[in-house]
Amino acid sequence: MNNLIGMILIVVGLIFDFFGCLGLVRLPDVYNRLQAATKCVTLGTFSIMLGTFVISGFTAVGIKALLCGIFLLIAAPTAAHALSRGAYKAGVKLWEGSVVDKYGEDRAKK
């Protein structure tokens, strides 16, 4: 039963990774692509790591997979936020079809 659940988690992770990579190719600007990449890493790769943990159990491989997954859950969104904020401050323009710029509105009020 553990193998089946682990394989399902790994397949779900691979699907998230696939659609995240597809988003990197198809989305129009840096910010949308960064969002797709972050979803890909956070949901896809974490699911793969969790599936590996479920299959391996509390072995050295399983514990390492779980620790890597927890690190990914913390580091990927933080890094994406830092990259997008840096890109915005460096003057990278939003896609012309974007309808909301909350960060720009907040900066204009100050």
Secondary structure, 3 states (H helix, E strand, C coil): CHHHHHHHHHHHHHHHHHHHHHHHHHCCCHHHHHHHHHHHHHHHHHHHHHHHHHHHCCCHHHHHHHHHHHHHHHHHHHHHHHHHHHHHHCCCCCCCCCCCCHHHHHHHHC
